[in-house]
């Protein structure tokens, strides 16, 4: 849910939040219903309140499904229904520093969350630029 909250913040900062529909979903749900971490709360205005799993409808409803690492990418590509419209990509492909995989900071220290937050922030800004240039 961190990437969704950060990208929503970037959209709000650019007064574009009404032009996008965002939804965070996982490939596996370890802690359904649990709130996001405090690092997300301290760096974004609005945060998500619960977690959900990827659903088949997501492949048709969304233009992009952005993955955090290659295992998520492979998993989502394997489940992608024929004829669905979603472009499945690594979110890290948009990292200007070239770090393609975004580590899961879950159960790690605050520094790990901060590192992931900074990477997701860079990716969010770059992804918005990509969308604006398309």
TORBAVEX-863745 format. One record per atom (N, C-alpha, C, O, CB): residue in one letter; z, x, y. Coordinates in pm, whole numbers, padded with zeros to 5 digits, always signed. Glycine has a CB too. Layout:
BEGIN
aZXY/...
***
This chain:
BEGIN
x+00000+00080-00122/x+00000+00000+00000/x+00000+00084+00127/x-00026+00031+00235/x+00119-00091+00000/x+00029+00215+00117/x+00032+00298+00237/x-00104+00303+00304/x-00113+00290+00426/x+00079+00439+00203/x-00210+00322+00227/x-00344+00334+00286/x-00383+00206+00360/x-00442+00213+00468/x-00447+00366+00178/x-00351+00091+00304/x-00383-00035+00372/x-00307-00046+00503/x-00365-00083+00605/x-00351-00155+00282/x-00179-00015+00501/x-00097-00025+00622/x-00146+00071+00730/x-00151+00035+00848/x+00049+00003+00590/x-00182+00192+00690/x-00229+00292+00787/x-00365+00251+00843/x-00386+00259+00964/x-00239+00431+00721/x-00457+00206+00757/x-00588+00165+00807/x-00575+00042+00898/x-00645+00032+00998/x-00684+00134+00690/x-00486-00050+00864/x-00461-00167+00949/x-00411-00123+01086/x-00449-00181+01188/x-00358-00263+00883/x-00327-00021+01089/x-00277+00033+01215/x-00391+00095+01297/x-00398+00076+01419/x-00168+00139+01189/x-00481+00168+01231/x-00597+00227+01299/x-00686+00117+01356/x-00734+00128+01469/x-00678+00317+01201/x-00708+00012+01280/x-00788-00101+01329/x-00723-00166+01450/x-00790-00198+01548/x-00809-00205+01218/x-00593-00186+01443/x-00520-00248+01554/x-00529-00161+01679/x-00549-00211+01789/x-00373-00272+01515/x-00512-00031+01661/x-00520+00064+01772/x-00657+00058+01840/x-00667+00078+01961/x-00493+00207+01721/x-00761+00029+01762/x-00897+00020+01814/x-00940-00123+01845/x-01057-00149+01873/x-00994+00082+01715/x-00844-00215+01838/x-00868-00358+01865/x-00979-00415+01777/x-01065-00489+01824/x-00903-00378+02012/x-00975-00379+01649/x-01077-00424+01553/x-01017-00501+01437/x-01089-00534+01342/x-01153-00305+01501/x-00888-00531+01442/x-00823-00593+01327/x-00881-00728+01289/x-00871-00768+01172/x-00677-00608+01355/x-00941-00799+01382/x-00998-00931+01351/x-01135-00921+01283/x-01191-01023+01242/x-01010-01014+01478/x-01190-00801+01271/x-01321-00783+01210/x-01314-00739+01064/x-01418-00722+00999/x-01401-00683+01288/x-01193-00720+01012/x-01175-00668+00877/x-01076-00752+00800/x-00983-00810+00856/x-01129-00523+00881/x-01097-00758+00669/x-00999-00817+00577/x-00961-00707+00479/x-01045-00656+00406/x-01056-00944+00503/x-00834-00672+00478/x-00784-00564+00393/x-00693-00620+00286/x-00626-00722+00305/x-00711-00458+00476/x-00691-00552+00173/x-00600-00590+00067/x-00578-00469-00023/x-00674-00408-00070/x-00655-00711-00015/x-00455-00437-00045/x-00421-00324-00131/x-00392-00374-00271/x-00325-00475-00290/x-00301-00246-00075/x-00444-00301-00369/x-00419-00338-00508/x-00416-00211-00592/x-00479-00111-00558/x-00528-00437-00561/x-00341-00216-00699/x-00329-00100-00786/x-00399-00120-00918/x-00434-00232-00956/x-00184-00069-00809/x-00420-00010-00987/x-00476-00017-01122/x-00367-00045-01224/x-00394-00099-01332/x-00549+00114-01157/x-00245-00010-01190/x-00128-00037-01273/x-00015-00075-01179/x-00003-00017-01071/x-00090+00088-01364/x+00067-00168-01216/x+00173-00214-01128/x+00309-00176-01187/x+00360-00242-01277/x+00165-00367-01106/x+00365-00069-01134/x+00492-00019-01185/x+00611-00091-01122/x+00714-00109-01187/x+00503+00129-01160/x+00598-00131-00998/x+00708-00195-00927/x+00659-00316-00849/x+00663-00315-00726/x+00776-00095-00832/x+00612-00421-00917/x+00558-00537-00846/x+00661-00599-00754/x+00777-00616-00791/x+00506-00640-00944/x+00617-00634-00634/x+00704-00701-00539/x+00791-00608-00456/x+00853-00653-00360/x+00790-00795-00611/x+00796-00480-00490/x+00879-00388-00413/x+00813-00356-00280/x+00690-00352-00271/x+00905-00259-00492/x+00894-00335-00176/x+00837-00303-00044/x+00784-00161-00038/x+00817-00079-00124/x+00942-00324+00064/x+00701-00130+00065/x+00650+00006+00082/x+00763+00103+00118/x+00874+00062+00151/x+00541+00008+00190/x+00732+00230+00111/x+00831+00333+00141/x+00867+00336+00289/x+00795+00281+00372/x+00781+00469+00097/x+00979+00400+00321/x+01023+00409+00460/x+00930+00493+00546/x+00921+00469+00666/x+01163+00465+00467/x+00860+00590+00489/x+00768+00672+00570/x+00655+00586+00624/x+00609+00607+00737/x+00711+00788+00486/x+00608+00490+00546/x+00505+00398+00594/x+00563+00311+00705/x+00500+00293+00808/x+00450+00310+00478/x+00681+00260+00684/x+00745+00173+00783/x+00766+00246+00915/x+00751+00186+01021/x+00878+00121+00731/x+00802+00374+00909/x+00832+00446+01032/x+00706+00487+01108/x+00714+00521+01226/x+00913+00569+01000/x+00591+00483+01044/x+00468+00528+01109/x+00367+00417+01139/x+00264+00443+01201/x+00403+00630+01025/x+00394+00298+01096/x+00302+00187+01123/x+00380+00067+01172/x+00498+00051+01140/x+00222+00151+00997/x+00314-00015+01249/x+00379-00132+01307/x+00398-00242+01203/x+00508-00294+01186/x+00297-00185+01424/x+00292-00277+01133/x+00296-00382+01032/x+00277-00319+00896/x+00191-00232+00878/x+00188-00491+01058/x+00358-00362+00800/x+00345-00308+00665/x+00333-00420+00564/x+00360-00536+00594/x+00465-00219+00632/x+00294-00383+00447/x+00278-00480+00339/x+00413-00512+00280/x+00507-00433+00289/x+00184-00426+00231/x+00423-00628+00219/x+00551-00667+00163/x+00553-00669+00011/x+00661-00670-00048/x+00590-00801+00214/x+00437-00668-00054/x+00438-00666-00200/x+00312-00602-00255/x+00215-00579-00182/x+00453-00808-00256/x+00315-00573-00384/x+00203-00505-00450/x+00134-00600-00546/x+00194-00695-00596/x+00252-00379-00525/x+00004-00573-00572/x-00070-00654-00668/x-00168-00566-00744/x-00195-00452-00705/x-00146-00770-00597/x-00219-00619-00853/x-00318-00548-00934/x-00459-00587-00892/x-00481-00696-00840/x-00297-00578-01083/x-00554-00497-00914/x-00695-00525-00889/x-00737-00643-00978/x-00702-00650-01095/x-00784-00400-00917/x-00812-00735-00918/x-00862-00852-00991/x-01015-00848-00992/x-01075-00784-00906/x-00810-00985-00927/x-01076-00917-01086/x-01222-00919-01096/x-01285-00970-00967/x-01390-00920-00925/x-01266-01005-01214/x-01224-01069-00904/x-01278-01124-00779/x-01288-01019-00669/x-01374-01029-00582/x-01190-01238-00732/x-01202-00918-00673/x-01204-00814-00571/x-01339-00743-00564/x-01383-00703-00457/x-01094-00712-00597/x-01405-00729-00678/x-01534-00661-00683/x-01643-00739-00609/x-01742-00682-00564/x-01576-00640-00828/x-01624-00868-00596/x-01720-00954-00527/x-01678-00980-00382/x-01763-00998-00294/x-01735-01087-00601/x-01549-00982-00358/x-01497-01018-00226/x-01503-00904-00125/x-01521-00928-00006/x-01355-01064-00239/x-01489-00780-00172/x-01479-00667-00081/x-01605-00583-00080/x-01673-00569-00182/x-01360-00581-00117/x-01636-00527+00037/x-01749-00436+00050/x-01715-00298-00006/x-01801-00231-00064/x-01791-00423+00197/x-01590-00257+00010/x-01545-00125-00036/x-01416-00139-00116/x-01330-00221-00084/x-01524-00029+00083/x-01406-00059-00220/x-01281-00040-00293/x-01256+00110-00291/x-01326+00187-00357/x-01288-00099-00443/x-01157+00151-00215/x-01130+00292-00195/x-01017+00338-00286/x-00908+00280-00285/x-01096+00321-00048/x-01044+00441-00364/x-00950+00491-00465/x-00880+00616-00413/x-00932+00688-00328/x-01023+00522-00597/x-00762+00638-00466/x-00685+00755-00425/x-00717+00880-00507/x-00707+00991-00456/x-00538+00724-00436/x-00756+00862-00632/x-00788+00979-00714/x-00897+00946-00816/x-00938+00830-00829/x-00662+01031-00788/x-00943+01048-00886/x-01057+01030-00978/x-01024+00939-01096/x-01114+00874-01149/x-01103+01165-01029/x-00899+00934-01139/x-00865+00844-01250/x-00878+00698-01206/x-00923+00613-01284/x-00722+00871-01301/x-00840+00668-01083/x-00858+00532-01030/x-01007+00500-01016/x-01051+00389-01048/x-00787+00517-00893/x-01083+00597-00969/x-01227+00579-00952/x-01293+00546-01085/x-01373+00453-01094/x-01291+00705-00891/x-01260+00622-01187/x-01317+00599-01320/x-01274+00462-01374/x-01357+00388-01428/x-01273+00711-01417/x-01149+00428-01359/x-01095+00300-01407/x-01168+00183-01341/x-01211+00090-01409/x-00944+00292-01380/x-01182+00188-01208/x-01247+00078-01136/x-01395+00069-01168/x-01450-00041-01177/x-01227+00094-00986/x-01461+00183-01184/x-01603+00181-01221/x-01625+00124-01360/x-01724+00055-01384/x-01661+00322-01213/x-01534+00152-01452/x-01545+00098-01588/x-01531-00054-01590/x-01593-00121-01672/x-01440+00162-01679/x-01450-00107-01500/x-01425-00251-01497/x-01520-00328-01405/x-01518-00451-01403/x-01283-00277-01454/x-01602-00255-01330/x-01688-00320-01231/x-01788-00414-01298/x-01867-00372-01381/x-01763-00215-01148/x-01783-00544-01261/x-01877-00640-01318/x-02020-00614-01267/x-02040-00576-01152/x-01834-00784-01284/x-02116-00635-01353/x-02256-00620-01315/x-02287-00721-01204/x-02249-00838-01212/x-02351-00641-01438/x-02356-00675-01102/x-02394-00762-00991/x-02289-00775-00882/x-02313-00844-00783/x-02425-00896-01044/x-02175-00709-00897/x-02073-00716-00792/x-02113-00623-00678/x-02191-00529-00697/x-01933-00676-00848/x-02061-00651-00559/x-02108-00580-00440/x-02023-00462-00395/x-02071-00380-00317/x-02118-00675-00329/x-01901-00452-00441/x-01810-00349-00390/x-01861-00208-00416/x-01906-00176-00526/x-01673-00366-00453/x-01854-00124-00312/x-01882+00018-00326/x-01748+00084-00359/x-01653+00074-00282/x-01948+00080-00194/x-01742+00150-00473/x-01619+00213-00518/x-01628+00362-00486/x-01719+00431-00533/x-01593+00189-00671/x-01534+00410-00406/x-01537+00548-00358/x-01397+00606-00354/x-01298+00533-00353/x-01603+00556-00219/x-01390+00738-00351/x-01263+00805-00323/x-01237+00798-00173/x-01324+00833-00094/x-01264+00953-00374/x-01119+00754-00135/x-01084+00751+00007/x-01086+00892+00064/x-01121+00912+00181/x-00944+00687+00027/x-01049+00990-00018/x-01048+01129+00025/x-01185+01185+00059/x-01194+01291+00121/x-00988+01212-00081/x-01292+01116+00020/x-01426+01160+00061/x-01440+01161+00212/x-01529+01227+00267/x-01534+01070-00001/x-01353+01088+00280/x-01359+01079+00425/x-01262+01175+00493/x-01254+01177+00616/x-01329+00938+00469/x-01189+01255+00416/x-01093+01348+00474/x-01167+01464+00539/x-01235+01540+00469/x-00994+01400+00367/x-01157+01481+00671/x-01225+01591+00739/x-01179+01729+00689/x-01250+01828+00708/x-01202+01581+00888/x-01062+01735+00627/x-01013+01862+00573/x-01064+01887+00431/x-01036+01992+00373/x-00861+01865+00574/x-01139+01791+00376/x-01203+01810+00246/x-01113+01791+00125/x-01151+01831+00014/x-01260+01944+00241/x-00997+01732+00143/x-00906+01707+00030/x-00943+01572-00030/x-00905+01467+00023/x-00755+01710+00075/x-01017+01574-00140/x-01074+01451-00196/x-00974+01363-00269/x-00987+01241-00267/x-01185+01486-00290/x-00876+01422-00333/x-00778+01345-00408/x-00653+01323-00324/x-00605+01415-00258/x-00742+01416-00541/x-00601+01202-00327/x-00478+01169-00254/x-00368+01152-00358/x-00372+01061-00441/x-00495+01039-00166/x-00270+01241-00352/x-00161+01239-00449/x-00074+01115-00432/x-00059+01063-00322/x-00076+01365-00436/x-00017+01070-00542/x+00079+00961-00538/x+00216+01020-00507/x+00268+01099-00586/x+00080+00881-00674/x+00276+00984-00393/x+00405+01043-00358/x+00525+00975-00424/x+00639+01015-00403/x+00422+01039-00209/x+00498+00872-00504/x+00606+00794-00563/x+00706+00882-00638/x+00668+00969-00717/x+00548+00689-00659/x+00833+00860-00612/x+00946+00934-00673/x+00949+01081-00632/x+01010+01163-00701/x+00938+00925-00825/x+00885+01114-00522/x+00889+01251-00473/x+00968+01253-00342/x+01015+01149-00296/x+00745+01309-00452/x+00982+01369-00283/x+01062+01380-00161/x+00986+01329-00038/x+00867+01298-00045/x+01105+01524-00140/x+01056+01322+00072/x+00999+01270+00196/x+00881+01352+00245/x+00788+01297+00303/x+01106+01265+00304/x+00882+01483+00221/x+00769+01568+00261/x+00640+01527+00191/x+00533+01530+00251/x+00800+01715+00229/x+00650+01487+00065/x+00531+01442-00010/x+00475+01316+00053/x+00354+01301+00066/x+00566+01417-00159/x+00563+01224+00091/x+00518+01101+00157/x+00453+01132+00292/x+00352+01072+00328/x+00635+01004+00176/x+00511+01224+00365/x+00456+01261+00495/x+00319+01326+00480/x+00228+01297+00558/x+00552+01357+00569/x+00303+01412+00381/x+00173+01476+00354/x+00067+01371+00322/x-00044+01376+00375/x+00185+01576+00238/x+00101+01277+00236/x+00007+01171+00200/x-00022+01083+00321/x-00136+01043+00343/x+00063+01086+00083/x+00081+01054+00399/x+00060+00974+00521/x-00040+01043+00614/x-00130+00978+00667/x+00195+00950+00594/x-00025+01173+00635/x-00116+01246+00723/x-00258+01244+00667/x-00354+01226+00743/x-00069+01391+00741/x-00273+01262+00537/x-00406+01259+00477/x-00469+01121+00489/x-00586+01108+00525/x-00399+01301+00329/x-00392+01018+00460/x-00442+00881+00469/x-00479+00848+00614/x-00575+00775+00638/x-00337+00780+00415/x-00404+00900+00709/x-00437+00878+00851/x-00571+00942+00886/x-00653+00880+00954/x-00326+00936+00940/x-00592+01065+00840/x-00721+01132+00866/x-00836+01053+00803/x-00940+01032+00865/x-00719+01276+00812/x-00815+01012+00679/x-00919+00936+00607/x-00947+00803+00676/x-01063+00760+00683/x-00876+00912+00461/x-00844+00738+00724/x-00861+00608+00790/x-00946+00621+00916/x-01037+00542+00938/x-00724+00548+00826/x-00916+00721+00997/x-00994+00744+01119/x-01139+00775+01084/x-01231+00722+01146/x-00932+00859+01203/x-01160+00861+00987/x-01296+00901+00948/x-01372+00786+00882/x-01492+00772+00903/x-01290+01021+00853/x-01303+00705+00803/x-01368+00591+00739/x-01414+00490+00844/x-01524+00435+00834/x-01272+00522+00638/x-01333+00466+00945/x-01373+00376+01053/x-01496+00430+01126/x-01587+00354+01158/x-01257+00354+01152/x-01499+00560+01151/x-01618+00621+01214/x-01741+00602+01125/x-01850+00573+01174/x-01595+00771+01241/x-01723+00619+00994/x-01832+00598+00898/x-01884+00455+00907/x-02005+00433+00911/x-01784+00629+00754/x-01794+00359+00910/x-01835+00218+00917/x-01907+00188+01048/x-02004+00112+01049/x-01713+00126+00902/x-01860+00246+01156/x-01922+00223+01286/x-02061+00286+01296/x-02144+00241+01375/x-01834+00277+01396/x-02085+00391+01218/x-02216+00457+01223/x-02315+00398+01124/x-02434+00428+01130/x-02199+00605+01196/x-02267+00315+01033/x-02355+00257+00929/x-02438+00142+00983/x-02516+00083+00909/x-02272+00209+00811/
***
